[in-house]
């Protein structure tokens, strides 16, 4: 087992925007292997974004991801019978996947509208640095800041 390096799966770019990040986002939204439905949701929400903001949906999507991506997170570490919440830096791929998961989760939690509309709304809010997913990121950062005293346990 020593020396084994995990090979990350290569994800092909999506068909409309030719972007790997959009493709990953579609894969995260997908439920029960229904990719075409996930694509309709994402592309539909991109259409709503273009309609509402007048901006390029890919730019709005990228800034939203950037605004929601966490820099620090807390991980539990057991030291001598006690469990400490140790602040750790978030690496690139995890940062991206956490941002996507949070945006999808907050979109799904909203009530009343279709998923396209909820997702478009969340992406627009996140690109403006407001909204539930940005609040989630700020809470994670506050927790990391509050537990800064245990940073020396990060090894």
C-alpha positions in Angstrom: 0.0 0.0 0.0 2.9 2.3 0.6 3.7 4.6 -2.3 0.3 4.3 -4.0 -0.8 7.5 -5.6 -4.5 8.0 -6.2 -5.3 8.7 -9.8 -7.9 11.5 -10.1 -10.5 10.8 -12.8 -10.3 13.2 -15.7 -13.5 15.0 -16.3 -14.4 16.1 -19.8 -15.5 19.7 -20.4 -19.3 20.3 -20.8 -20.7 20.6 -24.3 -22.2 24.1 -24.2 -19.5 26.2 -22.5 -16.5 23.8 -23.0 -15.6 24.2 -19.3 -14.5 21.5 -16.8 -15.9 23.5 -13.8 -19.4 23.6 -15.3 -19.1 19.9 -16.0 -18.2 19.2 -12.4 -21.1 21.4 -11.2 -23.5 19.4 -13.4 -22.1 16.1 -11.9 -22.7 17.5 -8.4 -26.3 18.4 -9.2 -27.0 15.1 -10.8 -29.1 12.7 -8.8 -29.7 9.0 -9.5 -27.5 9.1 -12.6 -29.9 11.5 -14.4 -27.3 13.7 -16.1 -29.7 15.2 -18.8 -31.9 16.6 -16.1 -28.9 18.0 -14.3 -27.8 19.6 -17.5 -31.2 21.1 -18.1 -31.2 22.6 -14.6 -27.7 24.1 -15.0 -28.1 25.5 -18.5 -31.6 26.7 -17.6 -30.3 28.6 -14.6 -27.5 30.0 -16.8 -30.2 31.3 -19.1 -32.0 32.9 -16.2 -28.7 34.5 -15.1 -28.1 36.0 -18.5 -31.7 37.3 -18.6 -31.6 38.8 -15.1 -28.1 40.3 -15.0 -27.3 40.7 -18.7 -23.8 39.4 -17.9 -22.1 36.3 -19.2 -23.4 33.4 -17.1 -19.9 31.7 -17.0 -18.4 34.9 -15.5 -21.2 35.1 -12.8 -20.7 31.3 -12.1 -16.9 31.7 -11.7 -17.1 34.7 -9.4 -19.8 32.9 -7.3 -17.6 29.9 -6.9 -14.7 32.2 -6.0 -16.7 34.0 -3.4 -18.1 30.8 -1.8 -14.7 28.9 -1.8 -13.4 28.6 1.8 -9.8 29.2 2.7 -9.8 27.7 6.1 -11.9 24.9 7.7 -11.9 23.0 11.0 -11.1 19.3 11.3 -11.5 17.3 14.5 -8.2 16.0 15.9 -8.0 13.7 18.9 -5.1 14.6 21.3 -4.8 12.7 24.6 -8.5 11.8 25.0 -9.8 15.3 24.0 -11.0 16.2 20.6 -10.0 19.6 19.3 -11.4 21.5 16.3 -8.1 22.3 14.5 -8.2 25.0 11.8 -6.6 23.7 8.5 -6.1 25.3 5.1 -8.4 24.0 2.4 -6.6 22.7 -0.7 -7.6 23.5 -4.3 -9.9 20.6 -5.3 -11.6 20.4 -2.0 -12.2 24.2 -2.0 -14.0 23.9 -5.3 -16.1 20.9 -4.3 -17.1 22.5 -1.0 -18.2 25.7 -2.7 -20.3 23.8 -5.2 -21.8 21.5 -2.6 -22.8 24.5 -0.4 -24.4 26.4 -3.3 -26.4 23.3 -4.4 -27.5 22.6 -0.8 -28.7 26.2 -0.2 -30.5 26.1 -3.5 -32.2 22.9 -2.7 -33.2 24.2 0.7 -35.1 27.1 -0.7 -38.9 26.7 -1.2 -41.4 27.5 -3.8 -39.6 27.9 -7.1 -38.1 25.5 -9.6 -34.5 24.3 -9.1 -33.4 26.3 -12.1 -34.7 29.5 -10.6 -33.4 28.7 -7.1 -29.9 27.9 -8.5 -29.8 31.0 -10.7 -30.8 33.1 -7.7 -28.1 31.6 -5.5 -25.4 32.0 -8.1 -26.3 35.7 -8.6 -26.4 36.3 -4.9 -23.0 34.5 -4.4 -21.4 36.5 -7.2 -22.5 39.7 -5.4 -20.9 38.3 -2.2 -24.2 37.8 -0.4 -26.6 34.9 0.1 -26.8 31.7 2.2 -23.8 29.9 0.7 -21.5 32.9 1.4 -22.9 33.1 4.9 -22.0 29.4 5.3 -18.4 30.1 4.2 -18.2 33.0 6.7 -19.4 30.7 9.5 -16.7 28.2 8.6 -14.1 30.9 8.7 -15.4 32.2 12.1 -15.1 28.7 13.5 -11.6 28.4 12.2 -10.7 31.8 13.7 -12.3 31.0 17.1 -10.3 27.7 17.3 -7.0 29.4 16.2 -5.5 28.5 19.6 -5.5 24.8 18.5 -3.6 25.5 15.3 -0.4 24.0 16.7 -2.1 20.6 16.6 -2.2 20.7 12.8 0.6 18.4 11.7 
